[in-house]
C-alpha cells in the first residue's frame, strides 16, 4: 500500500512539472508591435535562463540589414531589462536575442529569439538615456527634445524636479539616488509622452543614523557679483528618522533652510545656497544632528574680466557684471572708477561699493545732539539758581537770629 502511495506521489509531481511548470518557465518578452521614431523603448525579459543575456547577444535588423542602435541590457532582480533608442526612420525591424540558453517545459534549449516591431507615426516628444539604472550613487540622465522647447517633469520617490529642454540639444542632469531594498520607479513626463525607468540601488550596510550630501565637493566659477543659486541634496541613508538637523556654514554663505525638523529614512532634503561673491572664497557646509553629521566643501573661483581689451562701445553695450563691475545701491558710493553700461550712465562701479551716511541722517543727528545739549544746559542753570536761593536764605536766617539775641540783651539792661 505504501509503495502504491509513493508511486502516485511521484506521478502527481511529474504531472505538475509537465503541465504547470511550462507556463511558468516560458520566456516572456514585453515588446510592443509599434513604436514612435526616436522613442526610447524598455523591454522586460523573463524566463528560466541558464546563461546570462548580454549586450553582445542582441542585434537589430531591418530586413537582412544590420541596424546600428544605441541600446544596453542588464539584470535587475529576477528580470532582464533592455532599453534602446529607436532610429528616426519609419520601417519594420526585428530584434534578435542570439544563443539564448534556457529551460522550458522540462527541456534545456539554446536558440535565437526573434521579435518583430515597426517604427512609424509622429516623432517621440523627447528621448531619455539610459532606460534603467543599477547603481550605488547619484546617477546621470541624458534628455533630448525631438520636437520643440519643452519642460520635462521628473518624479522619483521623494525627489521631484522639472527640466527645460531645447530641441536637438542633449541635456545631462544628475539624480540623487534614493536607497531602497526594492526596485523604485522614476517617471519622466512631458505632455502625452512618459517614461517609467526602473531604479535599483545596490545592496549596502545600513547604519541606524547616517547623513550624506550628494557631492563631497563643489568647485564653482562665478562672475564677480553675479547672483548664483546652488542646490545641495542631503540624504538620510540610515534606518532611523533624524530630527532637528542643523545646517551651518564655515564661510560667508547664505543657507536656506538652516534647520530641518525631520528627515525620514531614504528621504532627501534640498538646501539652497545663495551666492553673489566679490572675491574667491571657500567654505564648508555641515549638517549635524544627534548621532549623525555630514559635510561638503564649496570652492568658489570669482571671475573678474579685464576691461583693458574692451572698446568704449563694447563696454556701453555690456551688462555691468559681464565686465566684472558692481551696481551700487542708492545709499552707497563707488570706491573706484565708474563706467557707462546698459544699466545707465556711470552706473557700473569697477571698485567696491561703500555705504554712505545721507545728509538728512547727519542733520537729524546734529539736531538731536543740540536738543540734548539745550536740555542739559537748562537743567544745570535751574539747579544753579536753586543753590543760590538757598545760600541767601541761610544768610538771612543767621542775621535774624543774631538780631534777636541783641534785642534780648538791650531789653534786660
VMD Tcl script that draws the C-alpha trace (Angstrom):
set ca {
  {0.00 0.00 0.00}
  {2.79 2.40 0.88}
  {4.53 1.62 -2.42}
  {1.37 2.49 -4.34}
  {1.06 5.79 -2.44}
  {4.69 6.58 -3.20}
  {4.18 5.83 -6.91}
  {1.08 8.04 -7.04}
  {3.00 10.89 -5.37}
  {5.78 10.62 -7.98}
  {3.18 10.60 -10.78}
  {1.50 13.73 -9.35}
  {4.83 15.59 -9.19}
  {5.61 14.57 -12.78}
  {2.22 15.80 -13.99}
  {2.72 19.06 -12.08}
  {6.10 19.54 -13.73}
  {4.76 18.80 -17.21}
  {1.55 20.85 -17.13}
  {2.11 23.68 -14.66}
  {5.81 24.50 -14.79}
  {5.99 25.02 -18.59}
  {3.76 28.10 -18.32}
  {5.94 29.45 -15.51}
  {9.22 28.74 -17.25}
  {8.16 30.01 -20.70}
  {10.03 33.08 -21.90}
  {8.08 36.34 -21.67}
  {9.18 39.47 -23.58}
  {7.18 42.69 -23.15}
  {7.75 44.20 -26.58}
  {5.08 46.14 -28.47}
  {4.25 45.80 -32.13}
  {4.60 49.53 -32.92}
  {6.70 52.42 -31.59}
  {7.35 56.06 -32.47}
  {10.50 57.33 -34.19}
  {13.21 58.37 -31.67}
  {11.35 56.65 -28.85}
  {13.37 55.14 -26.02}
  {11.87 51.68 -25.53}
  {12.19 49.47 -22.47}
  {11.71 45.71 -22.89}
  {11.35 43.35 -19.92}
  {12.52 39.77 -20.45}
  {11.56 36.97 -18.06}
  {12.39 33.29 -18.19}
  {14.46 30.48 -16.71}
  {17.79 31.42 -18.32}
  {20.73 29.14 -17.76}
  {23.25 31.65 -19.17}
  {23.05 35.44 -18.73}
  {21.79 37.66 -21.55}
  {24.45 40.19 -22.52}
  {24.50 43.12 -24.92}
  {26.66 41.21 -27.43}
  {23.83 38.69 -27.84}
  {21.38 41.34 -29.07}
  {21.09 42.74 -32.59}
  {18.57 44.76 -34.59}
  {17.78 44.19 -38.27}
  {15.70 45.82 -40.96}
  {15.16 43.04 -43.41}
  {18.60 41.48 -43.77}
  {20.42 44.72 -42.98}
  {22.00 45.11 -39.54}
  {20.87 48.39 -37.93}
  {23.16 50.31 -35.56}
  {21.21 51.25 -32.44}
  {22.02 52.75 -29.03}
  {21.00 50.06 -26.51}
  {22.03 48.12 -23.40}
  {20.78 45.25 -21.21}
  {21.04 44.44 -17.50}
  {19.57 42.04 -14.97}
  {17.55 43.67 -12.21}
  {16.48 41.23 -9.51}
  {14.96 38.26 -11.45}
  {14.27 40.00 -14.77}
  {16.33 41.33 -17.66}
  {15.72 44.85 -18.93}
  {16.71 46.02 -22.39}
  {16.47 49.64 -23.49}
  {17.07 51.02 -26.97}
  {16.75 54.40 -28.65}
  {14.95 53.79 -31.92}
  {16.01 55.45 -35.18}
  {14.08 58.23 -36.87}
  {13.43 56.08 -39.98}
  {9.95 54.59 -40.32}
  {10.17 50.91 -41.25}
  {9.84 47.36 -39.88}
  {12.52 46.00 -37.55}
  {13.45 42.71 -35.92}
  {15.13 42.33 -32.54}
  {17.15 39.12 -32.24}
  {18.48 37.69 -28.99}
  {21.15 35.23 -30.09}
  {22.11 31.90 -28.48}
  {19.63 32.08 -25.62}
  {20.28 29.17 -23.27}
  {17.17 28.49 -21.19}
  {14.97 25.82 -19.64}
  {11.38 25.40 -20.80}
  {8.78 22.60 -20.49}
  {11.33 20.40 -18.79}
  {13.73 20.75 -21.73}
  {17.04 22.59 -21.96}
  {17.16 24.74 -25.11}
  {19.58 27.02 -26.96}
  {18.20 29.09 -29.82}
  {17.76 32.59 -31.25}
  {14.65 34.51 -30.21}
  {13.18 36.95 -32.74}
  {10.64 39.72 -32.16}
  {9.22 41.98 -34.87}
  {8.06 45.56 -34.43}
  {7.55 48.67 -36.54}
  {8.54 52.32 -36.19}
  {6.01 54.82 -37.54}
  {3.91 57.88 -36.72}
  {4.89 61.16 -35.09}
  {8.35 61.58 -33.64}
  {8.55 60.98 -29.88}
  {8.43 64.27 -27.96}
  {11.66 63.50 -26.11}
  {14.24 60.77 -25.57}
  {15.90 59.58 -22.37}
  {19.11 57.63 -21.82}
  {19.64 55.19 -20.14}
  {16.34 53.35 -19.79}
  {17.19 51.71 -16.45}
  {19.57 52.40 -13.58}
  {21.58 49.99 -11.42}
  {23.92 51.94 -9.14}
  {25.08 52.72 -5.60}
  {25.34 56.52 -6.02}
  {23.77 59.52 -7.74}
  {23.30 58.86 -11.44}
  {23.14 60.90 -14.68}
  {20.26 61.03 -17.13}
  {20.57 62.46 -20.64}
  {17.40 64.03 -22.03}
  {16.81 65.40 -25.52}
  {13.78 67.10 -27.06}
  {12.98 65.83 -30.56}
  {10.36 68.44 -31.40}
  {10.40 71.84 -29.68}
  {11.22 73.65 -26.44}
  {9.60 71.59 -23.65}
  {9.62 71.04 -19.90}
  {10.05 67.51 -18.56}
  {8.66 66.75 -15.10}
  {10.67 64.26 -13.02}
  {9.32 62.26 -10.10}
  {11.39 59.69 -8.22}
  {10.41 58.67 -4.68}
  {10.60 61.94 -2.67}
  {12.60 63.72 -5.40}
  {10.75 65.97 -7.85}
  {12.11 68.38 -10.44}
  {11.43 69.98 -13.80}
  {13.93 70.36 -16.66}
  {13.73 72.64 -19.68}
  {14.91 71.13 -22.98}
  {15.77 72.82 -26.25}
  {15.19 70.85 -29.46}
  {18.16 68.81 -30.62}
  {20.36 69.77 -27.66}
  {21.01 66.87 -25.23}
  {20.99 67.85 -21.56}
  {22.50 65.71 -18.81}
  {21.19 66.02 -15.26}
  {22.20 64.26 -12.04}
  {19.57 62.48 -9.92}
  {20.32 61.77 -6.24}
  {19.92 58.07 -5.52}
  {17.17 57.04 -3.10}
  {18.32 53.94 -1.26}
  {15.72 51.19 -1.18}
  {15.59 47.43 -0.76}
  {13.19 47.17 -3.72}
  {13.22 48.47 -7.29}
  {11.94 52.05 -7.46}
  {10.22 53.77 -10.37}
  {11.49 57.01 -11.96}
  {8.88 58.84 -14.02}
  {9.62 61.41 -16.72}
  {6.71 63.15 -18.42}
  {6.11 65.90 -20.95}
  {2.66 66.24 -22.46}
  {1.43 62.84 -23.60}
  {4.92 61.27 -23.61}
  {6.05 59.48 -20.44}
  {8.82 57.07 -19.48}
  {8.99 54.86 -16.40}
  {12.52 53.75 -15.58}
  {13.34 51.04 -13.03}
  {15.99 52.12 -10.49}
  {17.83 49.50 -8.46}
  {20.06 50.69 -5.63}
  {22.80 48.18 -4.89}
  {22.89 46.47 -1.51}
  {24.71 48.26 1.27}
  {25.22 48.07 5.02}
  {22.55 50.20 6.67}
  {23.54 52.35 9.62}
  {20.96 53.42 12.20}
  {21.94 57.07 11.67}
  {23.74 58.30 8.57}
  {23.66 61.65 6.73}
  {25.27 62.15 3.31}
  {25.48 65.11 0.93}
  {25.03 64.26 -2.77}
  {28.56 65.58 -3.50}
  {31.60 65.94 -1.21}
  {32.94 68.93 -3.17}
  {31.52 71.73 -5.33}
  {34.06 73.65 -7.44}
  {32.38 76.72 -8.94}
  {33.48 79.56 -11.20}
  {31.21 82.61 -10.85}
  {31.36 86.07 -12.42}
  {32.16 88.66 -9.76}
  {29.00 89.99 -8.11}
  {26.63 87.77 -10.15}
  {23.81 86.13 -8.16}
  {24.12 82.34 -8.14}
  {21.86 79.70 -6.57}
  {23.41 76.33 -5.73}
  {21.17 73.42 -4.74}
  {22.53 70.77 -2.36}
  {20.84 67.48 -1.54}
  {21.11 65.90 1.90}
  {20.06 62.23 2.21}
  {19.20 60.23 5.30}
  {20.83 56.90 4.44}
  {20.22 55.41 7.85}
  {17.35 53.29 9.10}
  {16.08 55.79 11.69}
  {14.28 59.12 11.40}
  {16.55 62.09 12.11}
  {15.22 65.16 13.89}
  {16.39 68.75 14.41}
  {19.14 68.73 11.78}
  {21.14 71.96 11.91}
  {22.65 73.32 8.68}
  {25.62 75.67 9.14}
  {28.38 77.23 7.07}
  {32.00 77.98 7.82}
  {32.11 80.66 5.11}
  {30.06 83.70 4.13}
  {27.28 81.61 2.58}
  {23.53 82.18 2.80}
  {21.69 78.91 3.52}
  {18.02 78.02 3.41}
  {16.78 76.24 5.36}
  {19.14 76.27 8.32}
  {17.04 73.79 10.28}
  {15.40 70.55 9.11}
  {12.79 69.38 11.66}
  {12.56 65.75 10.45}
  {14.21 63.64 7.73}
  {12.85 60.13 7.25}
  {15.00 57.15 6.11}
  {15.84 57.40 2.38}
  {14.35 60.90 2.24}
  {16.16 63.81 0.60}
  {16.23 67.43 1.77}
  {17.04 70.28 -0.60}
  {19.32 73.05 0.68}
  {19.68 76.31 -1.25}
  {22.96 78.23 -1.11}
  {22.69 81.85 -2.31}
  {25.90 83.41 -3.59}
  {26.98 86.77 -5.02}
  {30.73 86.66 -4.33}
  {33.04 89.65 -4.78}
  {36.17 87.58 -4.29}
  {37.22 83.94 -4.38}
  {36.43 82.03 -1.21}
  {35.94 78.57 0.21}
  {33.62 77.26 2.85}
  {32.30 74.08 4.39}
  {28.63 73.33 4.87}
  {27.78 70.99 7.70}
  {24.65 69.09 8.63}
  {24.56 67.95 12.21}
  {22.14 66.14 14.47}
  {22.38 63.81 17.44}
  {24.41 60.78 16.35}
  {24.97 61.79 12.71}
  {26.70 64.50 10.70}
  {27.78 65.25 7.13}
  {29.76 67.94 5.36}
  {30.51 69.19 1.88}
  {33.08 71.74 0.72}
  {32.42 74.63 -1.67}
  {35.25 76.27 -3.60}
  {34.31 79.49 -5.43}
  {36.58 80.97 -8.05}
  {35.48 84.54 -8.82}
  {36.00 85.56 -12.43}
  {36.88 89.22 -12.94}
  {37.00 90.40 -16.51}
  {39.69 92.87 -17.56}
  {38.18 95.81 -19.45}
  {41.52 96.88 -20.90}
  {40.79 95.00 -24.12}
  {37.21 96.29 -24.36}
  {36.38 99.23 -26.59}
  {34.21 102.02 -25.18}
  {31.36 100.87 -27.40}
  {31.67 97.27 -26.15}
  {31.58 98.49 -22.53}
  {28.47 100.61 -23.15}
  {26.62 97.65 -24.70}
  {27.62 95.17 -21.96}
  {25.99 94.37 -18.64}
  {27.90 95.55 -15.58}
  {28.57 92.05 -14.28}
  {29.86 91.00 -17.71}
  {32.82 93.38 -17.33}
  {33.36 92.49 -13.65}
  {31.65 95.54 -12.15}
  {29.02 96.13 -9.47}
  {25.80 98.14 -9.32}
  {25.87 100.17 -6.09}
  {22.66 100.80 -4.13}
  {21.21 104.28 -3.66}
  {22.84 104.61 -0.23}
  {26.27 103.53 -1.49}
  {29.18 105.25 -3.20}
  {31.66 103.70 -5.61}
  {35.25 103.48 -4.41}
  {36.83 103.36 -7.85}
  {36.03 104.35 -11.41}
  {32.52 104.19 -12.84}
  {31.62 103.02 -16.33}
  {28.60 103.56 -18.53}
  {26.93 100.22 -19.31}
  {23.45 99.13 -20.33}
  {22.32 99.86 -16.74}
  {22.92 103.58 -17.21}
  {25.47 106.39 -17.27}
  {28.33 105.74 -14.81}
  {26.14 103.10 -13.16}
  {28.81 100.38 -13.14}
  {31.37 100.53 -10.33}
  {34.73 98.96 -11.13}
  {35.78 99.02 -7.47}
  {33.86 98.44 -4.26}
  {30.52 99.86 -3.12}
  {30.59 101.56 0.29}
  {27.53 102.55 2.27}
  {27.43 106.31 2.94}
  {25.55 108.31 5.55}
  {22.94 110.61 3.98}
  {22.72 114.39 4.59}
  {19.40 114.04 6.36}
  {20.80 111.42 8.71}
  {23.68 113.76 9.66}
  {21.24 116.69 10.11}
  {18.98 114.64 12.38}
  {21.95 113.54 14.49}
  {23.11 117.17 14.84}
  {19.62 118.36 15.84}
  {19.26 115.58 18.39}
  {22.66 116.43 19.94}
  {21.75 120.16 20.00}
  {18.41 119.42 21.65}
  {20.06 117.22 24.29}
  {22.65 119.97 24.94}
  {19.95 122.62 25.36}
  {18.01 120.45 27.79}
  {21.16 119.76 29.82}
  {22.06 123.49 29.92}
  {18.54 124.40 31.10}
  {18.60 121.89 33.97}
  {22.12 122.89 35.03}
  {21.15 126.59 35.05}
  {17.96 125.90 37.04}
  {19.95 123.88 39.56}
  {22.42 126.81 39.96}
  {19.60 129.26 40.70}
  {18.13 126.92 43.33}
  {21.53 126.62 45.04}
  {21.98 130.48 45.05}
  {18.49 131.00 46.58}
  {19.27 128.54 49.36}
  {22.50 130.43 50.24}
  {20.61 133.76 50.55}
  {18.03 132.10 52.82}
  {20.74 130.72 55.10}
  {22.44 134.17 55.46}
  {19.11 135.87 56.15}
  {18.29 133.31 58.83}
  {21.67 133.81 60.54}
  {21.21 137.62 60.63}
  {17.69 137.22 62.03}
  {18.93 135.01 64.83}
  {21.75 137.42 65.64}
  {19.35 140.41 65.69}
  {17.03 138.52 68.04}
  {19.86 137.87 70.54}
  {20.93 141.56 70.54}
  {17.36 142.67 71.14}
  {17.08 140.44 74.18}
  {20.28 141.89 75.68}
  {19.06 145.54 75.33}
  {15.74 144.70 76.94}
  {17.37 143.24 80.08}
  {19.52 146.33 80.56}
}
mol new
graphics top color blue
foreach p $ca { graphics top sphere $p radius 0.5 }
foreach p [lrange $ca 0 end-1] q [lrange $ca 1 end] { graphics top cylinder $p $q radius 0.2 }
display resetview
